[in-house]
């Protein structure tokens, strides 16, 4: 067995295994079997690995220090590890996991520290886009305690400001991958109007009402029949984006595009029994991740929704309440707000923290680069 130094971190509403790229297999072709081995996939319980048997906790971040002459501090590759299939999807990014990259880079000595805020410029290799993290630091240590609360995470933490720069065309190269603000998808249950937008991650937006659903629907309320309809729509959109044929999209491109059900502002009570009035929000979004309803909202989903609401003719733009410089997005765990002066820089506030560090053991031997100890 190989012994691998790992850090387990929460970033926003996700958790994942963080690794130095130097501790990954030297051959890129071995990354998928290595990560499946590490996380315990395929197995719906991931009982024999570090995965948490949920798409939000079956994630990995691979980090490498940039060269001195490069205009950013670290490279970051995101991996969505399937729970039940032998698949690791690296087409898109995870915004929540991105929020933990800055703290990891600081704690691992990959960037120079400035106080009270250290700015970490992160190059996401999945999308070839820059993300800028602003992390509170005191006495040389990343601050995790604070007064910031985010929907979907209990308690409070230290604010991390995350700015997505020039997020459009993150995976497909185009803000509107089909060239249209709206499209019509043919399905076995009729035609469905949608908007496919690619900013931070590609999303396909449909109105919840087009599936006979309320915009305030909660994750536990989705029936298996509705989830199958959602996946058929997502697979058709994947084909439109050129990711895979629709009959192969669940296997070959399970993470992108993601599906988002949207609706007009409407009062609701979130999963934590907090009540919100119509005036508290600009749009409802119910996002699916890896074919399951998201219990909150992916940050890349929030960024993409913000961009979509600014594009004339898209379904989100037609539905959302118009506000200047911000967007309040209602989801199952509460309200997420984004801020923007223009769509080249969209900012969101997150919290993150280091949970565990140590060594993990994989069952098979891989050609690991170094497997060096973590910085103390």
Secondary structure, 3 states (H helix, E strand, C coil): CEEEEEEEEEECCEEEEEEEHHHCECCHHHHHHHHHHHHCCCCCCCCCCCCCCCHHHCEEEEEEECCCCCCCCEEEEEEEECCCCCCEECCCCCHHHHHHHHHHHHHCCCCCCCCCEEEEEEEECCCCEEEEEEEEEECCEECCCCCECCCCCCCCECCEEEEEECCECCCCCCCCCCCCCCEEEEECCEEEEEEEEEECCEEEEEEHHHHCCCCCCCHHHCCHHHHHHHHHHHHHHHHHHCCCCCCCHHHHCCCCCEEEEEECCCCEECCCCCEECHHHCCEEEEEEECCEECCCCCHHHHHHHHHHHCCCCCHHHHHCCCCCCEEEEEECCEEEEEEEEECCEEEEEECEEEEEEEEEEECCCCCECCCCCCCC
